[in-house]
């Protein structure tokens, strides 16, 4: 496991490293083994913060909310500014450092699990493009704060499972927070309302393009440039989020939920759900019920 940097913490900063025994439990527990944190924290006004790793055994997410810094990997290099997120998957040698003039303030988390490989495709990132722009970054801060506040709780499995659940939610919220200002191209708010109001049926690319007032080709191109993913993948991710709410708050069967979201084939729905969430709908419902029962 890669260790977080031992950079001296200034006032207002924190660093949480989960005990090895607890990490072994998270790696084996059915509620967390697909995705769980190893360590996480917040570095405020991190002057002099610099890290270089030639061997990187876990995945690392860095969210910059003030100032800026630079990064370099074998495949990409660039600057990370406020409102941007850097994702470095396991196995990626890297170097990053805070700016000398305007040191960054960052939230960060090292994480692992069976579903880690699905994170980059979910966010539309790649080794050549590991940076995500978060236009809705203010909505991210409460989620990060809740995760950091767990440091004041005792180190035991229940709180570690809760941290894993919070990390999973945080990562799943990111696609929704990457929407760019598309006013020059189409009214995204109107398009999102259309998707919401018609989530009970199968939506097609031509339908979405018609709502945007563009040809399917130009709509797809502009949507992906703005949102970092294709229109149909965005719709599917939206429906999976809706499915999570229904699984959490209803006793409807998986088939009923699939049909209510416009999926005629519940097996296809289950495959899509598992591809997005890293677990089947049945497993997700059971894990959430078990987590609530243990709180």
C-alpha positions as CSV (number, residue, x, y, z in Angstrom):
1,X,0.0,0.0,0.0
2,X,1.3,3.5,-0.9
3,X,1.7,5.7,2.1
4,X,0.4,9.3,2.1
5,X,3.2,11.9,2.3
6,X,4.6,12.8,5.7
7,X,4.5,16.5,4.8
8,X,4.2,18.4,8.1
9,X,0.6,19.4,8.7
10,X,-0.1,23.2,9.1
11,X,-3.1,24.5,11.1
12,X,-6.5,23.5,9.6
13,X,-5.1,20.3,7.9
14,X,-5.7,16.7,8.7
15,X,-4.5,13.2,7.7
16,X,-6.3,10.0,8.5
17,X,-4.6,6.6,7.9
18,X,-6.8,3.6,8.6
19,X,-5.2,0.8,10.6
20,X,-4.0,-2.2,8.7
21,X,-6.3,-4.6,10.6
22,X,-9.3,-2.4,9.7
23,X,-8.2,-2.3,6.0
24,X,-8.0,-6.1,5.9
25,X,-11.6,-6.2,7.1
26,X,-12.7,-3.7,4.5
27,X,-11.0,-5.6,1.8
28,X,-13.0,-8.7,2.7
29,X,-16.3,-7.3,3.8
30,X,-19.1,-7.6,1.2
31,X,-20.3,-4.0,1.9
32,X,-16.9,-2.4,1.2
33,X,-14.6,-4.8,-0.7
34,X,-15.5,-3.2,-4.1
35,X,-14.4,0.3,-3.0
36,X,-12.9,1.6,0.2
37,X,-10.6,4.3,1.5
38,X,-7.0,3.6,2.7
39,X,-6.2,7.1,3.9
40,X,-7.6,10.5,3.3
41,X,-7.2,14.1,4.5
42,X,-7.1,17.8,3.8
43,X,-4.0,20.0,3.3
44,X,-4.6,23.7,3.7
45,X,-2.4,26.2,2.0
46,X,0.1,23.4,1.4
47,X,3.3,25.4,0.8
48,X,6.2,23.1,0.0
49,X,4.0,20.1,-0.6
50,X,5.7,17.8,-3.1
51,X,5.4,14.0,-3.7
52,X,7.1,11.7,-6.1
53,X,6.2,7.9,-6.3
54,X,7.9,5.5,-8.7
55,X,5.7,2.6,-7.4
56,X,2.1,3.3,-6.7
57,X,0.0,0.4,-5.4
58,X,-3.4,2.1,-4.8
59,X,-5.5,4.8,-6.5
60,X,-5.3,8.4,-5.5
61,X,-7.8,11.2,-5.9
62,X,-6.8,14.9,-5.3
63,X,-9.4,17.7,-5.4
64,X,-8.0,21.2,-5.4
65,X,-10.3,23.9,-4.0
66,X,-7.9,26.8,-3.7
67,X,-4.6,27.8,-5.3
68,X,-2.9,25.5,-7.8
69,X,-0.2,22.9,-8.3
70,X,1.4,20.8,-11.0
71,X,1.5,17.1,-11.8
72,X,3.4,14.8,-14.1
73,X,3.0,11.1,-15.0
74,X,4.4,8.9,-17.8
75,X,1.3,9.8,-19.9
76,X,0.4,13.4,-19.0
77,X,1.4,16.6,-17.3
78,X,-0.2,19.9,-16.4
79,X,-1.6,22.2,-13.8
80,X,-4.3,21.5,-11.3
81,X,-6.3,24.6,-10.4
82,X,-9.2,25.3,-8.0
83,X,-12.2,23.3,-9.0
84,X,-10.2,20.5,-10.7
85,X,-9.7,16.9,-9.7
86,X,-6.8,14.7,-10.4
87,X,-7.2,10.9,-10.5
88,X,-4.1,8.7,-10.5
89,X,-4.9,5.0,-10.8
90,X,-2.9,2.3,-9.1
91,X,0.4,1.5,-11.0
92,X,0.8,5.1,-12.2
93,X,4.2,6.6,-11.3
94,X,3.8,10.3,-10.7
95,X,5.0,13.6,-9.3
96,X,2.9,16.5,-8.0
97,X,3.6,19.6,-6.1
98,X,2.0,22.8,-4.9
99,X,2.7,26.1,-6.5
100,X,5.3,28.3,-4.8
101,X,3.4,31.5,-5.4
102,X,-0.2,30.2,-4.7
103,X,0.1,26.9,-2.9
104,X,-2.9,24.7,-3.3
105,X,-5.4,23.6,-0.7
106,X,-6.5,20.0,-1.4
107,X,-8.7,17.2,-0.3
108,X,-7.2,13.8,-1.1
109,X,-8.0,10.1,-0.7
110,X,-6.1,6.9,-1.3
111,X,-8.5,4.1,-2.1
112,X,-8.7,0.5,-3.4
113,X,-11.2,-2.3,-4.2
114,X,-12.5,-4.5,-6.9
115,X,-14.5,-1.7,-8.6
116,X,-11.6,0.8,-8.8
117,X,-11.1,0.0,-12.5
118,X,-14.6,1.3,-13.3
119,X,-14.0,4.8,-11.8
120,X,-12.0,6.3,-14.7
121,X,-14.5,5.2,-17.4
122,X,-17.4,6.4,-15.2
123,X,-15.8,9.9,-15.0
124,X,-14.7,9.9,-18.7
125,X,-11.0,10.1,-17.7
126,X,-8.0,8.2,-19.0
127,X,-4.3,8.0,-18.3
128,X,-3.7,10.6,-21.0
129,X,-6.4,12.9,-19.5
130,X,-6.6,12.4,-15.7
131,X,-8.0,15.8,-14.8
132,X,-11.7,16.5,-14.2
133,X,-13.3,20.0,-14.2
134,X,-15.9,20.3,-11.4
135,X,-18.3,23.2,-12.1
136,X,-20.5,22.0,-9.2
137,X,-17.6,21.8,-6.8
138,X,-19.4,23.6,-4.0
139,X,-21.8,20.7,-3.8
140,X,-18.8,18.4,-3.3
141,X,-17.6,20.1,-0.1
142,X,-20.3,18.8,2.3
143,X,-19.7,15.2,1.2
144,X,-15.9,15.6,1.8
145,X,-16.5,17.3,5.1
146,X,-18.7,14.5,6.3
147,X,-16.0,12.0,5.4
148,X,-13.3,14.0,7.2
149,X,-15.5,14.3,10.3
150,X,-15.3,10.5,10.8
151,X,-11.8,11.1,12.1
152,X,-13.4,12.1,15.4
153,X,-15.1,8.7,15.7
154,X,-13.5,5.5,17.2
155,X,-11.6,3.2,14.8
156,X,-13.9,0.3,14.4
157,X,-15.6,-1.6,11.5
158,X,-18.9,0.2,11.5
159,X,-17.3,3.7,11.0
160,X,-14.9,2.3,8.4
161,X,-17.9,0.9,6.5
162,X,-19.6,4.2,6.7
163,X,-16.4,5.9,5.3
164,X,-16.5,3.4,2.4
165,X,-20.1,4.2,1.8
166,X,-19.4,8.0,1.8
167,X,-16.5,7.5,-0.6
168,X,-18.6,5.5,-3.0
169,X,-21.3,8.2,-2.9
170,X,-18.8,10.9,-3.5
171,X,-17.3,9.2,-6.6
172,X,-20.8,8.5,-8.0
173,X,-21.8,12.2,-7.5
174,X,-18.8,13.4,-9.6
175,X,-20.4,13.0,-13.1
176,X,-23.3,15.2,-12.0
177,X,-20.8,17.9,-10.9
178,X,-18.9,18.1,-14.1
179,X,-21.6,19.7,-16.2
180,X,-20.2,22.7,-18.1
181,X,-21.9,25.9,-19.0
182,X,-23.5,24.9,-22.3
183,X,-25.6,28.0,-22.8
184,X,-23.9,28.7,-26.2
185,X,-24.8,25.3,-27.4
186,X,-28.1,24.2,-25.7
187,X,-30.1,24.6,-22.5
188,X,-28.7,21.8,-20.3
189,X,-31.2,22.5,-17.5
190,X,-34.1,22.0,-20.0
191,X,-32.5,18.8,-21.2
192,X,-31.9,17.5,-17.7
193,X,-35.6,18.1,-16.9
194,X,-36.6,16.2,-20.0
195,X,-34.5,13.2,-18.9
196,X,-35.9,13.4,-15.4
197,X,-39.5,13.6,-16.6
198,X,-39.1,10.8,-19.1
199,X,-36.9,8.5,-17.0
200,X,-39.8,6.0,-17.0
201,X,-39.2,5.1,-20.7
202,X,-36.4,4.3,-23.1
203,X,-34.9,7.5,-24.4
204,X,-33.1,7.8,-27.8
205,X,-30.3,10.0,-29.0
206,X,-32.4,11.7,-31.7
207,X,-35.0,12.6,-29.0
208,X,-32.4,14.2,-26.8
209,X,-30.9,16.0,-29.8
210,X,-34.3,17.3,-30.7
211,X,-34.8,18.8,-27.2
212,X,-31.4,20.5,-27.6
213,X,-32.3,21.8,-31.0
214,X,-29.3,20.1,-32.7
215,X,-28.6,17.3,-35.0
216,X,-27.7,14.0,-33.3
217,X,-24.1,14.3,-34.5
218,X,-23.5,17.8,-33.3
219,X,-25.4,17.2,-30.1
220,X,-23.3,14.2,-29.2
221,X,-20.1,16.0,-30.0
222,X,-21.0,19.1,-27.9
223,X,-22.4,17.1,-25.1
224,X,-19.3,15.0,-24.7
225,X,-17.0,18.0,-25.0
226,X,-19.0,19.7,-22.2
227,X,-19.8,16.8,-19.9
228,X,-17.0,14.4,-20.5
229,X,-19.3,11.5,-21.4
230,X,-21.7,10.5,-24.1
231,X,-25.4,11.5,-23.9
232,X,-26.7,7.9,-23.6
233,X,-24.1,7.0,-20.9
234,X,-25.2,10.1,-19.0
235,X,-28.8,9.0,-19.2
236,X,-27.9,5.5,-18.0
237,X,-25.9,6.9,-15.1
238,X,-28.9,9.1,-14.2
239,X,-31.2,6.1,-14.3
240,X,-28.8,4.1,-12.1
241,X,-28.9,6.9,-9.5
242,X,-32.7,6.8,-9.7
243,X,-32.5,3.0,-9.2
244,X,-30.4,3.5,-6.1
245,X,-33.0,5.7,-4.6
246,X,-35.8,3.2,-5.4
247,X,-33.7,0.4,-3.9
248,X,-33.1,2.4,-0.8
249,X,-36.6,3.7,-0.3
250,X,-39.0,1.0,-1.7
251,X,-39.7,-2.7,-1.5
252,X,-40.3,-2.9,-5.3
253,X,-38.7,-5.9,-7.0
254,X,-35.7,-5.5,-9.3
255,X,-37.9,-6.2,-12.2
256,X,-40.4,-3.5,-11.1
257,X,-37.7,-1.0,-10.7
258,X,-36.2,-1.8,-14.1
259,X,-39.6,-1.4,-15.8
260,X,-40.3,1.9,-14.0
261,X,-37.0,3.2,-15.5
262,X,-37.8,2.2,-19.0
263,X,-35.8,-1.1,-19.1
264,X,-37.8,-3.9,-20.7
265,X,-35.1,-6.4,-20.0
266,X,-34.3,-6.6,-16.2
267,X,-31.2,-8.7,-17.0
268,X,-29.8,-5.8,-19.1
269,X,-30.7,-3.4,-16.3
270,X,-28.9,-5.5,-13.7
271,X,-25.8,-5.7,-16.0
272,X,-25.8,-1.9,-16.4
273,X,-26.3,-1.4,-12.7
274,X,-23.4,-3.7,-11.8
275,X,-21.1,-2.1,-14.4
276,X,-21.8,1.3,-12.9
277,X,-22.0,0.5,-9.2
278,X,-19.6,-2.4,-9.1
279,X,-22.3,-4.7,-7.6
280,X,-25.7,-6.1,-8.6
281,X,-29.0,-4.3,-7.6
282,X,-29.7,-7.2,-5.2
283,X,-26.3,-6.8,-3.5
284,X,-26.6,-3.1,-3.4
285,X,-30.0,-3.3,-1.6
286,X,-28.7,-5.9,0.8
287,X,-25.6,-3.9,1.6
288,X,-27.5,-0.7,2.2
289,X,-30.0,-2.4,4.5
290,X,-27.2,-4.1,6.4
291,X,-25.3,-0.8,6.8
292,X,-28.4,0.9,8.1
293,X,-29.1,-1.9,10.6
294,X,-25.5,-1.6,11.9
295,X,-25.6,2.2,12.5
